[in-house]
Amino acid sequence: MGRFIMERIWYRSYDKGVPHDLPPSDRSVVEALAASAAQWPNNPALTLKGKTLTYGQLQDSVDRFATALSGLGVRRDTRVAVWLPNLPQTVIAYYAILKLGA
């Protein structure tokens, strides 16, 4: 039987030098964000409608929102729903919730 190979057309939109595959990591996404913020605090992390949030700003926002959620009683294993469109606040909420283990 022939081998089926699917063309991954999204690779065409990658900037030059961006790898198509990355090796798996032992870090959680929360740890990966913290490492990125430490290494590249002034590099863009999110961009929407011409506004950019750097990794440092993103990490700060995640930490602040995690603190606010914790103050509201969100703890490990708490269920939290996020009902937002694709906005920077959605990403901030996602990482803050994971940071708390909720």
C-alpha positions as CSV (number, residue, x, y, z in Angstrom):
1,M,0.0,0.0,0.0
2,G,1.2,3.5,-0.8
3,R,2.1,5.9,2.0
4,F,-0.2,8.9,2.3
5,I,1.6,12.1,2.8
6,M,-0.5,15.2,3.6
7,E,0.9,18.5,2.5
8,R,1.0,20.9,5.4
9,I,0.1,24.0,3.5
10,W,0.4,26.2,6.6
11,Y,4.2,25.9,6.4
12,R,4.0,28.2,3.4
13,S,3.0,31.1,5.7
14,Y,5.9,30.5,8.1
15,D,8.6,33.2,8.1
16,K,12.0,32.1,6.8
17,G,14.0,30.3,9.5
18,V,11.0,29.2,11.5
19,P,11.3,25.5,12.1
20,H,8.4,23.2,11.0
21,D,8.9,20.9,14.0
22,L,10.1,21.3,17.5
23,P,11.3,18.6,19.9
24,P,9.0,17.8,22.8
25,S,9.7,19.6,26.1
26,D,9.5,18.6,29.7
27,R,8.4,22.1,30.7
28,S,4.8,23.0,31.2
29,V,3.4,25.8,29.1
30,V,3.5,28.0,32.2
31,E,7.2,27.3,32.7
32,A,7.8,27.8,29.0
33,L,6.2,31.3,29.2
34,A,8.2,32.2,32.3
35,A,11.4,31.1,30.5
36,S,10.5,33.1,27.4
37,A,9.7,36.2,29.5
38,A,13.1,35.8,31.3
39,Q,15.0,35.4,28.1
40,W,13.2,37.8,25.8
41,P,11.2,40.2,28.0
42,N,11.1,42.9,25.3
43,N,10.2,40.7,22.4
44,P,6.7,40.6,21.0
45,A,4.5,37.8,22.4
46,L,1.1,38.8,21.1
47,T,0.0,41.3,18.5
48,L,-3.6,42.4,17.8
49,K,-4.7,45.3,15.6
50,G,-1.3,46.9,15.7
51,K,-0.9,46.7,19.4
52,T,1.9,44.4,20.8
53,L,2.3,42.8,24.2
54,T,5.9,41.8,25.0
55,Y,6.7,38.5,26.8
56,G,7.6,40.6,29.9
57,Q,4.2,42.4,29.8
58,L,2.4,39.1,29.2
59,Q,4.1,37.4,32.1
60,D,3.3,40.4,34.4
61,S,-0.3,40.3,33.3
62,V,-0.6,36.6,33.9
63,D,1.0,36.9,37.3
64,R,-1.4,39.8,38.3
65,F,-4.5,38.0,37.0
66,A,-3.4,34.7,38.8
67,T,-3.1,36.8,42.0
68,A,-6.6,38.2,41.4
69,L,-8.1,34.8,40.8
70,S,-6.4,33.4,43.8
71,G,-7.9,36.2,45.9
72,L,-11.3,35.1,44.6
73,G,-10.7,31.6,45.9
74,V,-9.5,29.9,42.7
75,R,-7.2,27.1,43.8
76,R,-5.8,23.8,42.4
77,D,-8.5,21.8,40.7
78,T,-11.0,24.6,40.7
79,R,-13.0,24.6,37.5
80,V,-12.8,27.9,35.6
81,A,-14.6,28.8,32.4
82,V,-13.2,31.3,30.0
83,W,-15.7,32.8,27.5
84,L,-13.9,35.3,25.5
85,P,-13.1,35.8,21.8
86,N,-9.5,35.6,20.6
87,L,-8.0,38.5,22.5
88,P,-4.9,39.0,24.6
89,Q,-7.1,38.7,27.7
90,T,-8.0,35.2,26.7
91,V,-4.3,34.2,26.6
92,I,-3.7,36.0,29.9
93,A,-6.7,34.2,31.5
94,Y,-5.6,30.8,30.1
95,Y,-2.0,31.0,31.5
96,A,-3.2,32.5,34.9
97,I,-5.6,29.6,35.3
98,L,-3.0,27.0,34.5
99,K,-0.5,28.7,36.8
100,L,-2.9,28.2,39.7
101,G,-3.4,24.5,38.7
102,A,-7.1,25.2,38.1
